[in-house]
Amino acid sequence: MNNNEVIAEGKKLFDTEIEALEITKNALDESFVKIVELIVNCTGKVVITGMGKPGHIGTKIAATMSSLGTPSFFLHPAEAQHGDLGMLRSDDVVIAISFSGESEEVTKLIPSLKVIGVPLVGISGNKDSTLIRNSDYSFVFPYFKEACPMNLAPTSSTTAALAFGDALAVCASVIYGFNEKNFALFHPAGSLGKKLLYTVGDIMHTGESNPVVGCDAMLRDAIIVMSKKALGIVNISENGKLKGVFTDGDLRRALSNENIDVYKADIKSLMSVNPITVPSNMLAIEALKLMNDRNISALPVVDNGMLAGTVRINDITNTGIVL
């Protein structure tokens, strides 16, 4: 095959799978609605099972459901027959995916599921299959061709099953009223989670790493602290209360002023009073926006009038938070 033929073959696969998705989309009916309602009303977990390629799809569906507010996990049907059925409770819901509906590992679970009393949802392409005949709820895919040239390898069917599972997960999340904050809670390591959950208090420098001098300090003392802490700022405090700040910009201006004796000047006469501050409970993304808008690289953190720490713009962006 030449390059053009390879590309044409690839596009043909896309066309076939897109057609399968369109056919499946148009087949959604009351059975889909009932399955969504079952998921939404489930007080336990939604358990997905399937063997082979449908099992891989089931793993992804379970992950998507969990991400969107439906507690879910994948149960391997072979492992289930060797003890993992103990994970199930009667308040769970089991969704079994088998395009033929006759996968032995899946159908062997049916008697045990009946004894446990867990509702079974069958997802298949065969309405007369063992799985569908023994399911409490079901969805049967309409006929479409596999993208495999021999119409054998699971291709279109797994794509359709994946989209169907995503549709269940998303519809349930919409009914729950699942929002960005919920999503962030389940994805604290992701960029959205960091944006919505990280606060200034999670990132700020405190204790020994917080650059602080007293109001009676000399300029040279502040320079030493600024150099040692390397945050580009020194907080000037009195009895724990912030009285002002001295930044690396203030230092450059002081050093360029011929009237200032670096060895004799006191920090109180050179500090910036009434600086911009942020509370520790402010979202880090909000502090980042504030510092960007004001062209500030570091800010003191003040809670209830008391100096709590220092936060730098680099501290925030280094966590992966961006505007």
C-alpha positions as CSV (number, residue, x, y, z in Angstrom):
1,M,0.0,0.0,0.0
2,N,1.2,3.5,-0.8
3,N,0.8,6.4,1.5
4,N,-2.4,7.6,0.0
5,E,-3.9,4.1,0.2
6,V,-3.0,3.9,3.9
7,I,-4.6,7.2,4.6
8,A,-7.7,6.2,2.7
9,E,-7.9,3.0,4.7
10,G,-7.6,4.9,7.9
11,K,-10.4,7.3,6.9
12,K,-12.6,4.4,6.0
13,L,-12.3,3.1,9.5
14,F,-13.3,6.5,10.9
15,D,-16.3,6.6,8.6
16,T,-17.4,3.1,9.6
17,E,-17.1,3.9,13.3
18,I,-18.8,7.3,13.0
19,E,-21.6,5.5,11.2
20,A,-21.9,3.1,14.1
21,L,-22.0,5.9,16.6
22,E,-24.8,7.7,14.6
23,I,-26.8,4.4,14.5
24,T,-26.3,3.9,18.2
25,K,-27.2,7.6,19.0
26,N,-30.4,7.3,17.1
27,A,-31.3,4.1,18.9
28,L,-31.3,5.6,22.4
29,D,-34.7,5.1,23.9
30,E,-36.6,4.5,27.2
31,S,-34.2,1.7,28.0
32,F,-31.4,4.2,28.1
33,V,-33.4,6.5,30.4
34,K,-34.2,3.6,32.8
35,I,-30.5,2.7,33.1
36,V,-29.6,6.4,33.8
37,E,-32.3,6.5,36.5
38,L,-31.0,3.2,38.0
39,I,-27.5,4.7,38.2
40,V,-28.7,8.0,39.7
41,N,-30.8,6.2,42.3
42,C,-28.1,3.7,43.2
43,T,-27.1,4.0,46.8
44,G,-24.1,1.7,46.4
45,K,-21.6,1.5,43.6
46,V,-22.0,1.0,39.9
47,V,-19.9,-2.0,39.0
48,I,-18.8,-2.6,35.3
49,T,-17.8,-6.0,34.1
50,G,-16.8,-7.4,30.7
51,M,-14.3,-9.8,29.2
52,G,-11.6,-9.0,26.6
53,K,-12.0,-5.8,24.7
54,P,-15.3,-4.9,26.4
55,G,-13.5,-5.3,29.7
56,H,-11.0,-2.6,28.6
57,I,-13.9,-0.4,27.7
58,G,-15.6,-1.1,31.0
59,T,-12.5,-0.1,32.9
60,K,-12.6,3.3,31.2
61,I,-16.3,3.7,31.7
62,A,-15.9,3.0,35.5
63,A,-13.1,5.6,35.6
64,T,-15.3,8.2,33.9
65,M,-18.2,7.5,36.1
66,S,-16.0,7.9,39.2
67,S,-14.7,11.2,37.8
68,L,-18.1,12.6,37.3
69,G,-19.7,11.7,40.7
70,T,-20.9,8.1,40.3
71,P,-18.9,5.8,42.6
72,S,-17.8,3.0,40.3
73,F,-15.2,0.3,39.7
74,F,-14.4,-2.4,37.2
75,L,-14.9,-6.0,38.2
76,H,-13.0,-8.6,36.1
77,P,-15.5,-11.4,35.4
78,A,-12.9,-14.2,35.7
79,E,-11.6,-12.8,39.0
80,A,-15.1,-12.4,40.2
81,Q,-15.6,-16.1,39.9
82,H,-12.7,-16.6,42.3
83,G,-13.7,-14.5,45.2
84,D,-14.1,-10.9,43.9
85,L,-17.9,-11.3,43.9
86,G,-17.5,-10.5,47.6
87,M,-17.0,-6.9,46.6
88,L,-20.7,-6.7,45.6
89,R,-23.6,-5.7,47.8
90,S,-27.3,-5.7,47.0
91,D,-27.4,-1.9,46.8
92,D,-24.9,-1.9,44.0
93,V,-25.7,-2.0,40.2
94,V,-23.8,-4.3,37.8
95,I,-23.4,-3.3,34.2
96,A,-22.2,-6.2,32.1
97,I,-20.9,-5.5,28.5
98,S,-20.7,-8.3,26.0
99,F,-21.5,-7.6,22.4
100,S,-22.4,-11.3,21.7
101,G,-24.1,-11.6,25.1
102,E,-22.6,-15.0,25.4
103,S,-19.2,-14.4,26.9
104,E,-18.8,-17.4,29.2
105,E,-16.9,-15.5,31.9
106,V,-19.8,-12.9,32.0
107,T,-22.8,-15.3,31.8
108,K,-21.4,-17.5,34.6
109,L,-21.8,-14.6,36.9
110,I,-25.5,-14.3,36.4
111,P,-26.7,-16.9,39.0
112,S,-24.5,-15.4,41.7
113,L,-25.7,-11.9,40.9
114,K,-29.3,-13.1,41.3
115,V,-28.5,-14.6,44.7
116,I,-26.7,-11.4,45.9
117,G,-29.8,-9.5,44.7
118,V,-27.9,-6.9,42.7
119,P,-29.7,-5.4,39.6
120,L,-28.0,-6.5,36.4
121,V,-27.8,-4.2,33.3
122,G,-26.9,-6.0,30.1
123,I,-25.3,-4.2,27.3
124,S,-25.1,-6.2,24.1
125,G,-25.6,-6.4,20.4
126,N,-27.7,-9.6,20.6
127,K,-31.2,-9.2,21.9
128,D,-31.6,-13.0,22.1
129,S,-28.5,-13.6,24.1
130,T,-28.2,-15.2,27.5
131,L,-27.0,-11.9,29.0
132,I,-30.0,-9.9,27.7
133,R,-32.6,-12.6,28.6
134,N,-31.3,-12.6,32.2
135,S,-30.8,-8.9,32.7
136,D,-33.1,-6.7,34.8
137,Y,-32.4,-3.7,32.5
138,S,-30.7,-3.8,29.1
139,F,-29.7,-1.9,26.0
140,V,-29.2,-3.7,22.7
141,F,-27.1,-2.1,20.0
142,P,-28.7,-1.9,16.6
143,Y,-26.8,-3.6,13.8
144,F,-23.7,-1.9,12.4
145,K,-20.6,-3.1,10.8
146,E,-17.3,-3.6,12.6
147,A,-14.5,-1.4,11.2
148,C,-12.4,-4.5,10.9
149,P,-12.3,-5.6,7.2
150,M,-13.4,-9.1,8.2
151,N,-16.2,-7.6,10.3
152,L,-14.8,-9.6,13.2
153,A,-12.4,-7.7,15.5
154,P,-14.2,-5.5,18.1
155,T,-13.8,-2.0,16.6
156,S,-17.1,-0.2,16.0
157,S,-18.7,-2.2,18.8
158,T,-16.2,-1.1,21.4
159,T,-16.3,2.5,20.2
160,A,-20.1,2.5,20.5
161,A,-19.9,0.8,23.9
162,L,-17.5,3.5,25.1
163,A,-19.7,6.3,23.9
164,F,-22.7,4.7,25.4
165,G,-20.9,4.4,28.8
166,D,-19.8,8.0,28.6
167,A,-23.4,9.0,27.9
168,L,-24.6,7.2,31.0
169,A,-21.9,8.9,33.1
170,V,-22.4,12.4,31.8
171,C,-26.2,12.2,31.9
172,A,-26.0,11.0,35.6
173,S,-23.6,13.8,36.4
174,V,-25.9,16.4,34.9
175,I,-28.8,15.1,37.0
176,Y,-26.6,15.2,40.1
177,G,-25.7,18.8,39.4
178,F,-22.1,17.9,39.3
179,N,-19.9,21.0,38.8
180,E,-16.3,22.2,38.5
181,K,-15.8,22.2,42.2
182,N,-16.9,18.6,42.5
183,F,-14.7,17.7,39.6
184,A,-11.7,19.4,41.2
185,L,-12.3,17.6,44.5
186,F,-11.9,14.3,42.6
187,H,-8.9,15.6,40.6
188,P,-6.7,17.5,43.1
189,A,-3.6,16.8,41.2
190,G,-5.0,18.1,37.9
191,S,-4.7,21.7,36.8
192,L,-8.4,22.4,37.4
193,G,-8.2,20.8,40.9
194,K,-5.3,23.0,41.8
195,K,-7.0,26.1,40.5
196,L,-10.2,25.5,42.5
197,L,-8.7,23.9,45.6
198,Y,-5.2,25.3,46.3
199,T,-5.2,28.3,48.7
200,V,-2.4,30.7,49.5
201,G,-2.0,28.9,52.8
202,D,-1.1,25.7,51.0
203,I,1.8,27.4,49.2
204,M,3.0,30.3,51.4
205,H,6.3,30.5,53.2
206,T,6.0,30.4,57.0
207,G,8.2,30.0,60.1
208,E,11.9,30.0,59.4
209,S,11.4,30.4,55.7
210,N,9.3,33.6,56.1
211,P,11.5,36.7,55.8
212,V,10.7,39.0,58.7
213,V,12.6,41.8,60.6
214,G,11.4,44.1,63.4
215,C,10.6,47.7,63.1
216,D,13.9,48.6,64.9
217,A,16.0,46.7,62.3
218,M,18.6,48.4,60.2
219,L,18.7,48.3,56.5
220,R,21.7,46.0,56.5
221,D,19.8,43.6,58.7
222,A,17.0,43.5,56.2
223,I,19.4,43.0,53.3
224,I,20.9,40.0,55.1
225,V,17.4,38.4,55.7
226,M,16.4,39.2,52.1
227,S,19.5,37.5,50.8
228,K,19.1,34.5,53.1
229,K,15.4,33.8,52.4
230,A,15.7,34.7,48.7
231,L,12.0,35.6,48.3
232,G,12.7,39.2,47.0
233,I,10.8,40.7,50.0
234,V,11.2,41.3,53.7
235,N,8.2,41.8,56.0
236,I,8.6,44.4,58.8
237,S,6.5,43.5,61.8
238,E,5.8,44.6,65.3
239,N,4.3,42.2,67.9
240,G,3.4,39.9,65.0
241,K,1.5,42.6,63.1
242,L,2.7,43.7,59.6
243,K,3.9,47.3,59.5
244,G,5.4,47.4,56.1
245,V,7.5,45.6,53.4
246,F,10.8,46.1,51.9
247,T,11.3,44.5,48.4
248,D,14.2,44.0,46.1
249,G,12.9,46.9,44.1
250,D,13.1,49.1,47.2
251,L,16.6,47.9,47.8
252,R,17.7,48.9,44.3
253,R,16.3,52.3,44.7
254,A,18.0,52.7,48.1
255,L,21.3,51.7,46.8
256,S,21.1,54.1,43.9
257,N,20.2,57.0,46.3
258,E,23.4,58.9,47.2
259,N,21.7,60.3,50.3
260,I,21.2,56.9,51.9
261,D,23.9,55.4,54.0
262,V,23.4,51.7,53.8
263,Y,25.2,51.1,57.0
264,K,23.3,53.7,59.0
265,A,19.8,53.7,57.5
266,D,17.0,52.0,59.5
267,I,14.4,49.9,57.7
268,K,11.4,51.8,59.2
269,S,12.3,54.9,57.2
270,L,12.6,53.0,53.9
271,M,9.8,50.4,54.1
272,S,6.6,50.6,52.0
273,V,3.7,51.1,54.4
274,N,0.2,49.8,53.7
275,P,1.3,47.1,51.3
276,I,-1.1,44.9,49.4
277,T,-1.8,41.7,51.4
278,V,-3.7,38.5,50.9
279,P,-5.3,36.2,53.4
280,S,-4.2,32.5,53.7
281,N,-7.7,31.3,52.7
282,M,-7.6,33.1,49.3
283,L,-7.5,30.8,46.3
284,A,-4.0,30.6,44.9
285,I,-5.4,31.4,41.4
286,E,-6.9,34.6,42.7
287,A,-3.6,35.6,44.4
288,L,-1.9,34.9,41.1
289,K,-4.3,37.1,39.2
290,L,-3.8,39.9,41.7
291,M,0.0,39.7,41.5
292,N,-0.2,39.6,37.7
293,D,-2.5,42.6,37.5
294,R,-0.4,44.7,40.0
295,N,3.0,43.4,38.6
296,I,4.0,42.2,42.0
297,S,6.3,39.2,42.5
298,A,5.6,38.6,46.2
299,L,3.0,39.4,48.8
300,P,2.7,39.2,52.6
301,V,0.0,37.0,53.9
302,V,-2.1,38.5,56.7
303,D,-4.8,36.8,58.8
304,N,-6.8,38.7,61.3
305,G,-4.3,41.5,61.3
306,M,-1.4,39.2,62.0
307,L,1.5,38.3,59.6
308,A,1.1,34.7,58.6
309,G,3.6,34.2,55.8
310,T,4.7,35.2,52.4
311,V,3.7,34.0,49.0
312,R,5.5,34.5,45.7
313,I,4.1,34.4,42.2
314,N,6.7,31.6,41.3
315,D,5.4,29.5,44.3
316,I,2.0,29.5,42.7
317,T,3.0,28.9,39.1
318,N,5.4,26.1,40.2
319,T,2.4,24.1,41.3
320,G,1.1,24.1,37.8
321,I,-1.5,26.8,38.3
322,V,-1.8,29.1,35.4
323,L,-4.3,31.8,34.4
